[in-house]
Amino acid sequence: MEIVGAQSFIFQSTYNLYLMNFQRGKQNDEPEINLVPMIDVLLVILIFLVVTTTYSKFTELEITLPQTSAEPVDQNVEKPNRIDITVNALGDYTINRVPVKSGASIESLREALLVAANNREDPFVVINADAKATHQSVITMMEAARLAGYNKITFATETDNPR
């Protein structure tokens, strides 16, 4: 029975030491969050993002947006400074009613536009695209016109006015 008593004495004295406050007069301070290092890290991240951001520059192509009017246009008027381009639903091209080889490259389309211009100064390019033509086929023709140096591009539209 003596061993049990000794163990309870050791336990009791250890417990009393745990409860004792050895730092008299000093009170427990509340923990604080120091915001200065966090602001420094955020500023470094912000500077990194600003410096490493790339700004892409798109190739610009000046075009004239299609406009419609209620007045009928006289189709018999000769337009000597005009190149008519037709794009069908399959993506085939005709330039001034001359078919262009299917699957033509941008460079060959540019050459065909230069031939169709017949050394005329700054011709108007009119694109007649089928409603079901792919966007890429129209953009390809616009890029060929840009490479040929023609920046007066317009699109033909249809009006829904009953006659």
URURRA-V373868 format. One record per backbone hydrogen bond with DSSP energy under -0.5 kcal/mol. CO is the residue of the C=O (numbers start at 0). NH is the residue of the N-H. If there is no record, write none. Layout:
BEGIN
CO NH
CO NH
END
This chain:
BEGIN
0 4
1 5
2 6
3 7
4 8
5 9
6 10
7 11
8 12
9 13
10 14
11 15
12 16
13 17
14 18
15 19
19 21
21 23
22 25
24 26
31 33
32 34
33 37
34 38
35 39
36 40
37 41
38 42
39 43
40 44
41 45
42 46
43 47
44 48
45 49
46 50
47 51
48 52
53 55
55 57
62 64
72 74
73 76
77 79
78 81
80 123
81 83
82 84
82 125
83 95
84 127
85 93
86 129
87 90
91 87
92 99
93 85
93 95
94 97
96 98
97 94
100 103
104 108
105 109
106 110
107 111
108 112
109 113
110 114
111 115
112 116
113 117
113 118
114 117
116 119
119 121
123 82
123 125
124 126
124 153
125 84
125 127
126 128
126 155
127 86
129 132
133 137
134 138
135 139
136 140
137 141
138 142
139 143
140 144
141 145
142 146
143 147
144 148
144 149
145 148
148 150
150 152
151 124
152 63
153 126
END
